[in-house]
Amino acid sequence: MTRETRCRSCGGDALQPILSLGELPLANRLLDQHDHPQPEPRYPLDLVFCRTCALVQITETVPPEELFRDYVYFSSFSDTVVANARENVDQVMASRTLGKDDLVVELASNDGYLLQHYLARGVPVLDLVAATVDVAQEHRLGDRGAVGPAVGGGADQLLQG
């Protein structure tokens, strides 16, 4: 784990503490006592304000391999989130001319809930994920879009919808 002492955006050192929630387990880990007799790892959750650029940020960085190892949240579980994503894509498509020669890239895209709507319109996508690629591929765009790890690499190929 890495403690940030400078602003993640501007590099300034004028970080003002706002809130400390102490040490907490990772969200959505959902451990079972019988399967995991060891105590759950806990991490500091401290919020600071950068007086230089006004970015509000946390001070600790949990290693991505730990944070996303057993990632269980998928945005597409919510019909409301998927409908909102479709409306967002409708607005973007109405205001821009996107087609098969363009590329929509989403960082930390979760499970493709947004990108699926671009694919349905024939726009190629690149889905950069923090979770492991196996988990991402299983719950996402299948072979219709490129999925690559945002941590430690990128997509090897781009597949068009």
C-alpha positions in Angstrom: 0.0 0.0 0.0 1.2 3.5 -0.8 0.5 6.6 1.2 0.2 9.7 -1.0 1.8 12.8 0.6 1.5 15.0 -2.5 -1.6 15.8 -4.6 -2.4 13.2 -7.2 -3.3 15.9 -9.7 -1.0 18.9 -9.3 1.8 17.4 -7.2 1.4 20.0 -4.5 2.0 19.3 -0.9 -0.7 21.4 0.6 -3.1 18.6 1.5 -5.6 19.4 4.2 -7.3 16.5 6.1 -11.1 16.6 5.8 -12.3 13.2 7.1 -10.8 10.0 8.5 -12.9 6.9 8.5 -10.2 4.9 10.2 -9.1 1.5 8.8 -11.8 -0.4 6.9 -12.0 -3.7 4.9 -12.3 -3.5 1.2 -15.9 -3.1 -0.1 -17.7 -6.0 -1.6 -15.2 -8.6 -0.5 -18.0 -10.6 1.2 -15.8 -13.1 3.1 -17.3 -16.2 4.7 -16.0 -17.1 8.2 -15.7 -20.8 7.3 -13.7 -20.2 4.2 -11.5 -17.4 5.6 -10.6 -17.9 9.2 -8.0 -15.1 9.1 -9.0 -11.5 9.9 -10.0 -9.4 6.9 -7.3 -7.0 5.8 -8.1 -3.3 6.6 -6.9 -0.1 5.0 -6.9 3.5 6.1 -9.6 5.6 4.5 -8.6 9.3 4.9 -9.9 12.1 2.7 -7.8 15.2 2.0 -8.3 18.5 0.1 -5.5 20.0 -2.0 -5.3 23.7 -1.3 -3.5 24.2 -4.6 -5.9 22.7 -7.1 -9.0 21.9 -5.0 -8.9 18.1 -5.7 -10.5 16.0 -3.0 -8.7 12.7 -2.8 -7.9 9.7 -0.5 -4.4 9.4 0.8 -3.8 5.6 0.5 -3.5 3.6 -2.6 -4.4 -0.1 -2.2 -2.4 -2.2 -4.7 -4.7 -2.9 -7.7 -3.9 -6.7 -7.5 -5.5 -6.6 -4.0 -8.3 -4.2 -4.7 -9.7 -5.8 -7.8 -8.7 -9.5 -7.2 -12.3 -10.6 -6.3 -14.3 -7.7 -7.7 -18.0 -8.6 -7.6 -19.9 -5.4 -8.5 -21.3 -5.1 -12.0 -23.1 -1.9 -13.1 -25.3 -3.9 -15.5 -27.1 -5.5 -12.5 -29.1 -2.2 -12.3 -31.6 -1.6 -15.1 -31.6 2.1 -14.2 -27.8 2.4 -14.8 -28.1 0.6 -18.1 -31.0 2.8 -19.2 -29.1 5.9 -18.2 -26.0 4.7 -20.2 -28.2 4.1 -23.3 -29.6 7.7 -22.9 -26.1 9.0 -22.6 -25.0 7.3 -25.7 -28.1 8.5 -27.6 -27.1 12.1 -26.7 -23.5 11.7 -27.7 -24.4 10.0 -31.0 -26.9 12.9 -31.7 -24.3 15.5 -31.1 -21.3 13.8 -32.8 -20.7 11.9 -35.9 -19.4 8.6 -34.7 -19.0 5.5 -36.9 -17.0 2.4 -37.8 -13.8 4.5 -38.2 -14.0 6.0 -34.7 -13.1 4.5 -31.3 -14.8 5.0 -28.0 -12.4 4.3 -25.0 -13.7 3.8 -21.5 -11.4 3.7 -18.5 -12.5 1.6 -15.5 -15.6 0.6 -17.3 -16.7 -2.1 -15.0 -18.8 -4.5 -17.1 -19.4 -2.8 -20.5 -22.8 -1.4 -19.5 -22.0 1.8 -21.4 -19.9 0.5 -24.3 -22.5 -2.1 -25.3 -24.6 0.7 -26.6 -21.8 2.0 -28.9 -21.2 -1.5 -30.2 -24.9 -1.8 -31.0 -24.4 1.2 -33.3 -21.4 -0.2 -35.0 -18.8 2.0 -33.2 -15.6 0.1 -32.1 -14.8 0.2 -28.4 -11.8 -0.3 -26.2 -12.6 -1.3 -22.6 -9.8 -0.7 -20.2 -10.5 -2.5 -16.9 -8.9 -2.7 -13.5 -10.4 -6.0 -12.6 -8.7 -9.1 -14.0 -9.4 -9.6 -17.7 -10.9 -13.1 -17.1 -13.6 -11.6 -14.8 -14.1 -8.7 -17.1 -14.4 -10.7 -20.3 -16.9 -13.1 -18.7 -19.3 -10.4 -17.7 -18.8 -7.8 -20.5 -18.7 -7.4 -24.1 -17.7 -10.9 -25.1 -15.9 -11.0 -28.4 -17.6 -7.8 -29.6 -15.1 -5.3 -28.1 -11.5 -5.3 -26.9 -10.9 -5.7 -23.2 -7.5 -5.0 -21.7 -6.1 -4.6 -18.3 -5.8 -0.9 -17.3 -3.2 -2.0 -14.7 0.1 -3.2 -16.1 -0.8 -3.3 -19.8 -3.3 -2.7 -22.5 -5.5 -4.5 -25.0 -3.7 -6.6 -27.5 -6.3 -6.2 -30.1 -9.3 -4.1 -31.1 -12.4 -5.9 -32.2 -15.1 -4.0 -34.0 -18.8 -4.4 -33.3 
